[in-house]
Amino acid sequence: MRDPQGCRICVMGLGYIGLPTAGLLAGKGFEVQGVDVNPAVIETINAGRIHILEPDLDLLVESAVQSGRLKADIRPAAADIFILAVPTPFKDGYEPDLVYVEAATRAIAPHLASGNLVILESTSPVGTTEQVAHWLAEERPELAIPGCTHHPTETAGTIRVAHCPERVLPGRIVHELVTNDRIVGGIDETSTVAAADFYREFVAGQVLLTDSRTAELTKLAENTFRDVNIALANELSRICDQLGIDVRELIQLANHHPRVEILRPGPGVGGHCVAVDPWFIIHSAPEQSRLIRAAREVNTAQPETVVAKVCVEATHLQHPTIACFGLAYKADIDDLRESPAVEIALRLAQEGRGRILAVEPHIKALPTPLANAGVRLCGAEEVLAEADIVLGLVPHRAFRELSPQALQEKIVIDTCGLWG
């Protein structure tokens, strides 16, 4: 294993994955430069603070910055290992958008030197790691990059390129970066081995070796598994509504079978992975992914099902006040990316069915679309004093502590098993 002392690492992207990774590596003794396009993020991190909510991350970053081993900047510099941890959203029509990956790749290209290792951690469509290698070859044709440049023999100056997808759970990122197994796949065997050797220096779980395309599809398959199973639960909830059956009792009884484990239904699927990654598979193999598409369509339509339920209740009231409990895409985090709760609150405001109040203890201000639509961010006590309809959207721990008496005489629509 290499000695972390003197080994320079550049982490491109200081969001929910990049920042914890940079802090962890600095804590292990590596010299880490974190890069982000947002000057406010750079300023915050260099002051030893964090801009996202994640348990234990504040102490990790503060310690790393104080040690001098973590510094943030707007532009990359020379390093031994470059880690790309930038977003991979989709465009209209659910087409993968690799603009951030390409920009980060071309940004590091001028700083590459013989023997460098480039690792793509961003969850990506199959073939993206190979595309990273081609972008690097375009920028630096004099370098030896496997599969992109023609050299009679492998040389010590070859650039290694690999994929190692993140596999962490928000709320447990700092812990799981170390404990979870990691999948490493390079564009050639030498790249795979080089990347695997690096991860073994700080990962306590297994480091599993494959090729880059298999590594890419493995991560997509993991999140698609979740999406398909959530779709089953959500579809069962609609069936139960139609037949007058309590879906939660149904699932509880069915799960007593030793080989059945149906998930809980909810208001939809959000986040940067489960709501996005299945579309990457569908885009790559549309004819072979009909089940995956059907599941995605069920989950995408779930917020509309919730909005319809609320509207039915609202028609019985004059100018009702509707309280949305939770805006994050899952419990006890501040991440609103692709959140079905945000979509539901926005749709209710746009429908004009009543006054919309939102309770989200993990944020300080509403997203601009909600604020512009007239939604108000309030505390739980204020909302409960005014609300006619209480809509449970996210099972935050703080919401579970509400007394049953506080919900009496309210119309309660619980989409996530928050109060039952």
C-alpha positions as CSV (number, residue, x, y, z in Angstrom):
1,M,0.0,0.0,0.0
2,R,1.1,3.5,-0.7
3,D,2.1,5.9,2.1
4,P,-0.7,8.5,2.3
5,Q,1.9,11.1,3.3
6,G,2.7,13.1,0.2
7,C,0.0,11.4,-2.0
8,R,-2.1,14.2,-3.5
9,I,-5.8,13.6,-4.2
10,C,-8.1,16.0,-6.1
11,V,-11.9,15.5,-5.5
12,M,-14.0,17.1,-8.1
13,G,-17.4,18.0,-6.6
14,L,-18.0,18.7,-2.9
15,G,-21.6,17.6,-2.5
16,Y,-23.1,14.8,-0.6
17,I,-20.5,12.3,-1.8
18,G,-17.5,14.4,-2.7
19,L,-17.2,16.3,0.6
20,P,-17.4,13.3,2.9
21,T,-14.9,11.4,0.7
22,A,-12.5,14.4,0.8
23,G,-12.8,14.7,4.6
24,L,-12.3,11.0,5.1
25,L,-9.2,10.8,2.9
26,A,-7.7,13.8,4.6
27,G,-8.3,12.1,7.9
28,K,-6.4,9.1,6.6
29,G,-3.4,11.3,6.0
30,F,-3.8,12.1,2.3
31,E,-3.2,15.6,1.0
32,V,-6.6,16.5,-0.5
33,Q,-7.8,19.3,-2.7
34,G,-11.5,19.6,-3.0
35,V,-12.9,21.4,-6.0
36,D,-16.4,22.9,-6.5
37,V,-17.9,25.5,-8.9
38,N,-19.7,27.3,-6.1
39,P,-17.6,29.9,-4.4
40,A,-19.8,29.9,-1.3
41,V,-19.1,26.2,-0.8
42,I,-15.4,26.8,-1.1
43,E,-15.5,29.6,1.5
44,T,-17.6,27.5,3.9
45,I,-15.3,24.4,3.7
46,N,-12.1,26.4,4.0
47,A,-13.5,27.9,7.2
48,G,-13.9,24.3,8.5
49,R,-17.7,24.3,8.2
50,I,-20.1,22.3,6.0
51,H,-23.0,23.2,3.7
52,I,-25.0,20.0,3.9
53,L,-26.7,18.1,6.7
54,E,-25.0,14.8,7.4
55,P,-24.2,13.2,10.8
56,D,-20.5,13.4,11.9
57,L,-19.5,15.3,8.7
58,D,-19.0,18.6,10.5
59,L,-16.4,17.1,12.9
60,L,-14.7,15.3,10.0
61,V,-14.3,18.4,7.9
62,E,-13.4,20.6,10.7
63,S,-10.6,18.3,11.7
64,A,-9.4,17.8,8.1
65,V,-9.2,21.5,7.5
66,Q,-7.5,22.3,10.8
67,S,-4.9,19.7,10.0
68,G,-4.0,21.4,6.7
69,R,-4.7,18.3,4.7
70,L,-8.0,19.4,3.2
71,K,-8.2,22.6,1.2
72,A,-11.0,23.7,-1.2
73,D,-10.6,25.6,-4.4
74,I,-12.6,26.6,-7.4
75,R,-10.1,25.0,-9.9
76,P,-8.2,21.7,-9.8
77,A,-4.4,21.4,-9.5
78,A,-1.9,18.7,-10.0
79,A,-2.5,15.4,-8.1
80,D,-1.7,11.7,-8.1
81,I,-5.3,10.6,-8.0
82,F,-8.4,12.5,-9.3
83,I,-11.9,11.5,-8.1
84,L,-14.9,12.7,-10.0
85,A,-17.9,13.1,-7.7
86,V,-20.2,15.4,-9.7
87,P,-23.9,15.1,-10.5
88,T,-25.3,13.0,-13.3
89,P,-28.9,14.2,-13.8
90,F,-31.1,13.7,-16.8
91,K,-32.4,16.0,-19.5
92,D,-36.0,16.3,-20.8
93,G,-37.2,12.9,-21.9
94,Y,-35.1,11.2,-19.2
95,E,-32.0,11.3,-21.3
96,P,-28.8,11.1,-19.2
97,D,-27.0,14.4,-18.9
98,L,-23.2,14.0,-18.6
99,V,-22.4,17.7,-18.9
100,Y,-20.9,17.9,-15.4
101,V,-18.8,14.7,-15.8
102,E,-17.5,16.0,-19.1
103,A,-16.7,19.5,-17.6
104,A,-14.9,17.9,-14.6
105,T,-12.9,15.6,-16.9
106,R,-11.8,18.3,-19.2
107,A,-10.9,20.5,-16.2
108,I,-8.5,18.0,-14.7
109,A,-6.9,17.0,-18.1
110,P,-4.3,19.8,-18.1
111,H,-3.0,18.7,-14.8
112,L,-2.5,15.0,-15.6
113,A,0.9,13.5,-15.4
114,S,2.4,10.0,-15.9
115,G,1.1,7.4,-13.6
116,N,-2.0,9.3,-12.5
117,L,-5.2,7.5,-11.6
118,V,-8.6,9.0,-12.5
119,I,-11.7,7.5,-10.7
120,L,-15.3,8.2,-11.7
121,E,-17.5,7.8,-8.6
122,S,-20.6,9.5,-10.0
123,T,-23.4,7.1,-10.8
124,S,-23.4,6.9,-14.5
125,P,-24.9,5.2,-17.6
126,V,-23.0,2.2,-19.0
127,G,-20.0,3.3,-21.0
128,T,-19.4,6.6,-19.2
129,T,-16.0,5.6,-17.7
130,E,-14.8,4.8,-21.2
131,Q,-16.1,8.2,-22.4
132,V,-14.1,9.8,-19.6
133,A,-11.0,8.1,-21.0
134,H,-11.8,9.4,-24.5
135,W,-12.3,13.0,-23.3
136,L,-9.0,12.8,-21.5
137,A,-7.4,11.5,-24.7
138,E,-8.9,14.4,-26.7
139,E,-7.4,16.9,-24.3
140,R,-4.1,15.2,-23.8
141,P,-3.3,13.1,-26.9
142,E,0.3,12.7,-25.9
143,L,-0.6,10.6,-22.9
144,A,-1.0,6.9,-23.0
145,I,-4.6,6.1,-22.1
146,P,-5.7,2.4,-22.6
147,G,-8.2,1.9,-25.3
148,C,-7.8,5.5,-26.6
149,T,-4.2,5.8,-27.7
150,H,-2.0,3.4,-29.6
151,H,1.2,2.4,-27.9
152,P,3.1,-0.8,-28.8
153,T,3.6,-1.6,-25.1
154,E,2.2,-0.5,-21.7
155,T,4.4,2.2,-20.1
156,A,4.8,3.6,-16.7
157,G,3.4,6.8,-18.1
158,T,0.0,5.4,-18.8
159,I,-3.0,7.1,-17.2
160,R,-5.3,4.7,-15.4
161,V,-9.1,5.2,-15.5
162,A,-11.7,3.4,-13.4
163,H,-15.2,3.5,-12.0
164,C,-16.1,3.0,-8.3
165,P,-19.7,3.9,-7.7
166,E,-20.7,5.3,-4.3
167,R,-23.0,3.0,-2.3
168,V,-23.8,4.9,0.8
169,L,-27.1,5.8,2.6
170,P,-27.7,9.5,3.4
171,G,-27.6,9.8,7.1
172,R,-24.9,7.2,7.4
173,I,-22.5,8.4,4.7
174,V,-19.4,8.9,6.9
175,H,-19.8,5.4,8.4
176,E,-20.6,3.6,5.2
177,L,-17.8,5.1,3.1
178,V,-15.5,2.9,5.3
179,T,-17.6,-0.2,6.1
180,N,-19.5,-0.9,2.8
181,D,-18.1,-3.2,0.1
182,R,-16.9,-1.3,-3.0
183,I,-17.1,-2.3,-6.6
184,V,-14.1,-1.3,-8.7
185,G,-14.0,-1.6,-12.5
186,G,-11.3,-0.2,-14.7
187,I,-11.1,0.4,-18.5
188,D,-8.4,-2.2,-18.4
189,E,-7.0,-4.7,-15.9
190,T,-4.2,-2.5,-14.8
191,S,-6.6,0.4,-14.1
192,T,-8.8,-2.0,-12.1
193,V,-5.9,-3.1,-9.9
194,A,-4.6,0.4,-9.4
195,A,-8.0,1.7,-8.2
196,A,-8.6,-1.4,-6.0
197,D,-5.3,-0.9,-4.3
198,F,-6.3,2.7,-3.5
199,Y,-9.7,1.8,-2.0
200,R,-8.2,-0.9,0.1
201,E,-6.2,1.8,1.9
202,F,-9.3,3.1,3.6
203,V,-12.2,0.7,3.0
204,A,-12.9,-1.9,5.7
205,G,-15.4,-3.8,3.5
206,Q,-14.5,-6.0,0.5
207,V,-13.2,-4.4,-2.6
208,L,-14.7,-6.3,-5.5
209,L,-13.0,-6.2,-8.9
210,T,-14.7,-6.2,-12.3
211,D,-14.6,-4.1,-15.5
212,S,-15.9,-0.5,-15.8
213,R,-19.1,-1.3,-17.7
214,T,-20.2,-4.0,-15.2
215,A,-19.4,-1.7,-12.3
216,E,-21.6,1.0,-13.8
217,L,-24.5,-1.4,-14.4
218,T,-24.2,-2.9,-11.0
219,K,-24.9,0.4,-9.3
220,L,-27.8,1.1,-11.6
221,A,-29.2,-2.4,-10.9
222,E,-29.0,-1.9,-7.1
223,N,-31.1,1.2,-7.2
224,T,-33.5,-0.2,-9.8
225,F,-34.1,-3.1,-7.5
226,R,-35.3,-0.6,-4.9
227,D,-37.4,1.3,-7.4
228,V,-39.2,-1.8,-8.7
229,N,-40.0,-3.0,-5.2
230,I,-41.3,0.4,-4.1
231,A,-43.5,0.5,-7.2
232,L,-45.1,-2.8,-6.1
233,A,-45.9,-1.3,-2.7
234,N,-47.3,1.9,-4.3
235,E,-49.4,-0.1,-6.8
236,L,-50.7,-2.3,-4.0
237,S,-51.7,0.9,-2.1
238,R,-53.8,2.0,-5.1
239,I,-55.4,-1.4,-5.4
240,C,-56.3,-1.3,-1.7
241,D,-57.8,2.1,-2.0
242,Q,-60.0,0.8,-4.8
243,L,-61.0,-2.3,-2.8
244,G,-61.4,-0.6,0.6
245,I,-58.5,-2.5,2.2
246,D,-55.9,-1.1,4.6
247,V,-52.7,-1.4,2.6
248,R,-50.4,-1.3,5.7
249,E,-52.3,-4.2,7.4
250,L,-52.2,-6.1,4.1
251,I,-48.4,-5.7,3.8
252,Q,-47.8,-6.5,7.4
253,L,-49.7,-9.8,7.0
254,A,-48.1,-10.7,3.7
255,N,-44.6,-10.1,5.2
256,H,-45.2,-12.9,7.7
257,H,-44.5,-15.3,4.8
258,P,-40.8,-16.3,5.2
259,R,-39.9,-15.4,1.6
260,V,-41.9,-12.2,1.2
261,E,-40.8,-8.7,2.1
262,I,-43.0,-6.0,0.6
263,L,-41.8,-2.5,1.2
264,R,-44.0,0.3,2.6
265,P,-45.8,2.6,0.1
266,G,-45.1,6.3,0.1
267,P,-45.7,9.5,-1.8
268,G,-43.3,8.6,-4.5
269,V,-39.5,8.1,-5.0
270,G,-36.9,10.9,-4.8
271,G,-33.2,11.5,-4.3
272,H,-30.2,11.5,-6.6
273,C,-30.2,7.7,-7.2
274,V,-33.4,5.7,-7.1
275,A,-35.5,8.2,-8.9
276,V,-32.8,8.7,-11.6
277,D,-30.7,5.6,-12.2
278,P,-33.4,3.3,-13.7
279,W,-33.8,5.8,-16.5
280,F,-30.1,5.2,-17.4
281,I,-30.8,1.6,-17.9
282,I,-34.0,2.3,-19.9
283,H,-32.0,4.7,-22.1
284,S,-29.3,2.1,-22.8
285,A,-31.6,-0.8,-23.5
286,P,-35.2,0.4,-24.0
287,E,-36.6,-2.8,-25.5
288,Q,-35.2,-5.0,-22.8
289,S,-36.3,-2.8,-19.8
290,R,-40.1,-2.8,-20.0
291,L,-40.6,-3.9,-16.4
292,I,-38.1,-1.2,-15.2
293,R,-40.0,1.4,-17.2
294,A,-43.4,0.3,-15.8
295,A,-42.1,0.6,-12.3
296,R,-40.6,4.0,-12.9
297,E,-44.0,5.2,-14.3
298,V,-45.8,3.9,-11.3
299,N,-43.5,5.8,-8.9
300,T,-43.4,8.9,-11.1
301,A,-47.2,9.0,-11.0
302,Q,-47.5,8.5,-7.2
303,P,-47.4,12.2,-6.3
304,E,-50.3,12.8,-8.6
305,T,-52.2,10.1,-6.7
306,V,-51.5,11.9,-3.4
307,V,-52.6,15.3,-4.8
308,A,-55.9,13.8,-6.0
309,K,-56.6,12.4,-2.5
310,V,-56.0,15.8,-0.9
311,C,-58.1,17.6,-3.5
312,V,-61.1,15.2,-2.8
313,E,-60.9,16.2,0.9
314,A,-60.4,19.9,0.1
315,T,-63.6,20.1,-1.9
316,H,-65.5,19.5,1.3
317,L,-64.0,22.7,2.9
318,Q,-64.1,26.4,2.2
319,H,-60.6,27.8,1.8
320,P,-58.8,25.0,3.7
321,T,-55.3,25.2,5.1
322,I,-53.3,22.2,4.0
323,A,-50.2,21.3,6.1
324,C,-47.4,19.3,4.3
325,F,-45.2,17.6,6.9
326,G,-41.9,17.0,5.3
327,L,-40.2,18.2,2.0
328,A,-37.0,16.1,2.0
329,Y,-36.9,13.0,-0.2
330,K,-36.4,10.7,2.8
331,A,-36.4,10.9,6.6
332,D,-34.0,13.0,8.7
333,I,-32.0,14.6,6.0
334,D,-32.1,18.0,4.3
335,D,-31.8,16.7,0.7
336,L,-34.7,17.9,-1.5
337,R,-33.4,16.5,-4.8
338,E,-36.2,14.9,-6.9
339,S,-38.3,14.9,-3.8
340,P,-41.9,13.8,-4.4
341,A,-42.9,15.8,-1.3
342,V,-41.7,19.0,-2.9
343,E,-43.7,18.1,-6.1
344,I,-46.8,17.4,-4.1
345,A,-46.6,20.7,-2.2
346,L,-46.0,22.6,-5.5
347,R,-48.9,20.9,-7.3
348,L,-51.3,21.7,-4.4
349,A,-50.3,25.3,-4.4
350,Q,-50.7,25.5,-8.2
351,E,-54.1,23.8,-8.0
352,G,-55.3,26.6,-5.7
353,R,-57.1,24.2,-3.4
354,G,-56.2,26.2,-0.3
355,R,-53.4,27.7,1.7
356,I,-50.3,25.5,1.7
357,L,-48.0,25.4,4.7
358,A,-44.9,23.3,4.8
359,V,-43.0,21.9,7.8
360,E,-39.4,20.9,7.1
361,P,-37.1,21.1,10.2
362,H,-34.0,20.4,8.2
363,I,-34.0,23.5,5.9
364,K,-34.0,27.2,6.6
365,A,-35.7,28.4,3.4
366,L,-38.0,27.0,0.8
367,P,-36.9,26.2,-2.7
368,T,-37.6,29.0,-5.0
369,P,-40.5,27.3,-6.9
370,L,-42.4,26.7,-3.6
371,A,-41.8,30.2,-2.3
372,N,-42.9,31.7,-5.6
373,A,-46.1,29.6,-5.5
374,G,-47.1,31.1,-2.1
375,V,-46.1,28.1,0.1
376,R,-45.1,29.1,3.6
377,L,-42.4,27.4,5.7
378,C,-43.6,27.1,9.3
379,G,-43.0,25.3,12.6
380,A,-45.1,22.3,13.5
381,E,-47.0,24.0,16.3
382,E,-48.0,26.9,14.2
383,V,-49.2,24.6,11.4
384,L,-51.2,22.4,13.7
385,A,-53.0,25.4,15.1
386,E,-54.1,26.5,11.6
387,A,-54.4,23.3,9.5
388,D,-57.6,21.7,8.3
389,I,-55.8,18.9,6.4
390,V,-52.6,17.4,7.7
391,L,-50.6,15.6,5.0
392,G,-47.8,13.3,6.2
393,L,-45.1,13.1,3.5
394,V,-41.8,12.3,5.2
395,P,-41.3,10.2,8.3
396,H,-38.9,12.5,10.1
397,R,-38.3,11.5,13.7
398,A,-39.5,14.9,14.9
399,F,-42.9,14.3,13.4
400,R,-43.3,10.9,15.1
401,E,-43.2,12.7,18.4
402,L,-46.4,14.6,17.7
403,S,-49.2,13.7,20.2
404,P,-52.3,12.0,18.8
405,Q,-54.3,14.8,20.4
406,A,-52.6,17.4,18.1
407,L,-54.1,15.6,15.1
408,Q,-57.6,15.3,16.5
409,E,-60.3,17.1,14.5
410,K,-57.9,17.3,11.5
411,I,-58.3,15.5,8.2
412,V,-55.1,13.3,8.2
413,I,-53.7,11.9,5.0
414,D,-50.7,9.8,6.0
415,T,-48.8,8.7,2.9
416,C,-45.7,7.2,4.6
417,G,-46.9,5.4,7.7
418,L,-45.9,8.3,9.9
419,W,-48.7,8.2,12.4
420,G,-49.9,4.6,12.1
